[in-house]
Amino acid sequence: MAASTRASMVSDAFVKLADALVGEYDVLDLLHTLVDQCVALLDATAAGLLLADQDGNLQVLASTSEQSQLVEMLQSRAGAGPCVDAYRSGTVVALGDIAAEGHRYPDFQAAALSHGFQSVHAIPMRFRPSTIGALNLFRVKTGTLTEEDAAIGQALADVATISLLHERTARENATVNDQLQRALNSRVFIEQAKGVIAERSNIDMDEAFNRLRLYARSHNESMHASAQNVIRNLIKI
């Protein structure tokens, strides 16, 4: 990839993150923009993101595929995996070969390999003393990310973290917890709506989510609101 093209793509990724922060921004849209840009820009096949709820338990908030979402959910439920360790330690956890190096996370190892993922790079979402979650970058080949890709991935995660903790929307920790809890509650409606859309239109869950997200954006409403309307049969997407 030419240096100028690479620089343009990096710049565009940060612009898209900034666009997701306009006005009363949708936290879930911001986080999905983050994982989408990681896959578009970095040497990653899929990406997933876990954030801590008000009790400190990690929950799946965004993923680029059903496969990565399932692996992330397993980590969350088991309380073990590279993303969990990245959150707890506040440091990057990388497995260049999950089959050879992932024995300390047997459940994660089995799930990741069963979905075709051979390596993973887990980035803490941290700002100063606060770590609020972690970003997982999955790959279908062995090996580690280049230093450049690792640095860009960390920068993207940092921007999203700072945005979530920004004074404009989170002057106190309670505000952060409330915002994240609302996002977690919205996720339940969105998962239900995905199932409804997939069944109605005979499409897979990834395409169902894309349709829901595009509808919410085009109608200038939150994904939570659109999901509720789908579930209540008020709209068909």
Disulfide bonds with the S-S distance in Angstrom:
none
